[in-house]
Amino acid sequence: MQEFSHTIADPNGIHARPAGLLAQKMQEFKSVVTLNRDGQSADAKKLIAVMKLRPKCGQVIIVRAEGEDETAAIEAAREFLAANM
């Protein structure tokens, strides 16, 4: 298992468009990828699950990946979040 933390910088938090793009990107990987915020967890491959977390600007999320391509999944998530949120 690998993980990293990311502070949401987008003033709108994670809203529908970037959440959908993130879910689409994470579906490329076989690993289980989750987002965690304040004790809540969401499957990063599912748009609705990501939206239910309601991450807002300034909040920290933990991204975890576990599986055969976890390193690639973590790097892709890190790059996506840095560029979009």
N, C-alpha and C positions, 0 to 999 in steps of 0.2 A: 504494500500500500504506500502511495505517495500522496502528499498534500502540500498545499500552500495557502496563505491567507492573502486576501485582496480587499482593499478599502475602496468602496464605490465612490467614484469621483463625479459621475454624471449627475447634474443637478436634479434630473428627473428620476434618479435611481435606475433600477432595471425595469424598464417598461416593456410593452408587448413586442415591439420590433426587435430590440437587441436580445430579448429573451428567446424569441423564435429563432434568431440567427445562431445563438449559442446552442440551443437544443439541436438544431440541424447540424451544426459542426460536431457536437459530441456524439451524434448518431453514427459518425464515421468510424467509431472505435468499438471494439468488443468489450473493453473494460467497463465495469460499473463506475459511473462518475456521479458524485453527489455534491450538492451545495449545502452548506450548513450555516445557519445564522441563529444565534440566541437559543440553541437547543433544538431548533427545528431543522429537518433535513428534507431535501427534495432531489428527485432524480433529474439530473441535468439534461437528460435526453428528452424530457417531457415539458413542453411549453407551459401547460397549466400548472404543473408542479413548481416550476421556477417562478411563475407569477404569484402563486400562493405564498411564497416566502416573503414577498414584498420588500426586497432590499432597497433601502433608501440611501441617498447621498450621505457619505460619512460613515456608514455602517460597514463592519468587517464581515466578509463571508469566508468560509473555509471551503476550499475545493479539494475533494478527495477522489482518487482513482485507484481501483484495484482490479487487476487482471493482467492478461498477457501483454497488452500494449499500453500499460498504465503510464509509462514514461512519455510516450508520444501524446497520450491524451492530456496529461498534465501540462506539457509544453504548449499544446494547441490551446488549451483553456487559458493558460497564462498570457499567451500572445493575444488571444481574442479579448480578454478582459482589459489588458493594458491599452489596446487600441480603441475599444468601444465603450468602456465604462470606467 
